[in-house]
């Protein structure tokens, strides 16, 4: 049995996948065990080193009946990584595991390559609800709340079509140590990670089930808004325990997200990308470029990589035409195609490349002959909107 001492407690873990692959660490939901991820990691282990562990008091991990916080659970995860010699990992958390992941990413950003937050929240009030549940479990055992809780985990059709799966989930639920479960409930009661979301710097995917009553869409949208550049994915016809109910959809989105992070890391080491980035910043300005890349978020990152390498690295980086000439050619094409946004971007770039006000006026007049007076008339208006007082 693979167990490891982490943060002063013995935790059960499993590690699978190629030894030299990027590590993806999975953290489970309250009353869930690492088996929750079985069908998800089956599609990942060919390319990723998948680390799963049972949260304290869950599955085959030990339990401690002592005051517990979400940061303690994050320290457990950090301890597992440390004990296995893993400096950095992609972190995926479901429900309570997502809270653990948020705490780790906000406190130790250097440990987290990327973050996937599934069916979770930074805050789950009211506190009394969780204290009442903890008290009930201490008095009557975990089984006393199991059926009520599980009723919110799956959609009605899933209960009908997969009763054996639901029963396996229930069996693992009622096997959780009562005192440890109560301590985790109390950790959720006092948790408020909302002020810390802005400290999360890792690329982040927020995944929400459209039918989730525990962590609904509004909660996911708030998390997406609170974490810079985060991406939000909503899975239709799914409730709370999405890796069990729809492992195919979860795995597909997670695989695409993780693969994009690999592409982004390779870009930073790609000479063509670095050359293109330097040219792009020289023409358009470093502030503009960095804002564009940041605003692209996770979804737009591959596009930013593409235009930086190809448009700016290969085309603008080709010395056959001087940058000043390329600016004039680009502006003429933007006038002809009536591309207002790109025209405005490249007006400032043209000025950076040494194009004078007179030359800007000349290219607009020239375009009137070949692209039409209305096109040049619009371009003249755009020019004034960008340069304003410079033209007076």
HUPE-V132058 format. One record per residue. PSI is psi as a letter, one per 20 degrees, with the letter a starting at -180 (* if undefined). Layout:
BEGIN
psi
PSI
PSI
END
This chain:
BEGIN
psi
o
o
q
q
p
p
k
j
q
p
q
p
r
q
p
q
r
p
h
j
q
q
p
o
p
p
p
r
r
p
j
q
r
i
i
h
j
g
i
g
i
h
i
h
i
h
i
q
o
o
p
q
q
p
q
p
i
q
c
j
q
r
q
p
m
q
p
q
r
h
h
g
h
h
h
g
g
h
h
g
g
g
h
j
k
o
g
q
q
p
p
p
p
p
d
h
h
h
g
g
g
g
g
g
h
h
h
m
h
i
i
o
g
r
p
o
o
p
l
a
q
i
p
m
r
q
h
h
g
h
h
g
g
g
g
g
g
h
h
i
r
h
h
h
i
g
h
g
g
h
h
i
h
q
q
g
h
h
h
h
i
l
h
h
g
g
h
g
g
g
g
h
g
i
i
q
p
g
g
h
g
h
h
h
g
h
g
h
h
j
p
n
j
g
i
i
h
i
i
o
i
q
p
p
p
p
p
q
p
h
j
p
i
g
n
r
g
h
g
h
h
g
g
g
h
i
o
p
j
q
p
p
p
p
p
q
k
q
c
g
m
h
i
g
g
m
h
g
g
g
h
g
h
g
g
g
g
g
h
h
h
g
g
h
h
h
h
i
j
o
h
h
g
h
g
h
g
g
g
g
h
h
g
i
p
h
g
g
g
h
g
g
g
g
h
h
a
g
g
i
g
h
g
h
g
g
h
g
g
g
g
h
g
g
f
h
i
p
i
g
p
q
h
g
g
h
g
g
g
g
g
g
h
h
g
h
i
l
n
g
g
h
g
h
g
i
g
h
h
g
g
h
j
j
p
r
h
g
h
g
h
g
h
g
g
g
h
h
g
h
i
q
g
h
g
h
g
g
h
h
g
h
g
h
h
g
h
d
h
h
i
*
END
